[in-house]
């Protein structure tokens, strides 16, 4: 569904954000970490997701920040699975990563949007 929304109506600017649960994507490079020839079902899904993002012409804001931190056994597991996608980079001036709300294991995000009211333009 995400990829349908991302690639429909090229006349409309889009900001899509949330938990995309793709821990095997390097957001620094925009590629899958590891082999793209993997037979792992999750890797294949993430590869298709990355291809869809590139095909839709989306950019992303979060590159190296960890957006989820949880304890698994005696190990702290950190990952970047939350993301902010933009159809135009100029839609955002900045973003901030903040501590989680309540007992969530995901960070909070504030996105500074660069939008204007069309009625004010005319």
Secondary structure, 3 states (H helix, E strand, C coil): CHHHHHHCCCCCCCEEEEECCCCCEECCCCEECCCCCCCCHHHHHHHHHHHHHHHCCCEECCCCCCCEEEEECCEEEEECCEEEEECCHHHEEEEEEECCCCCCCECEEEEEECCCCHHHHC
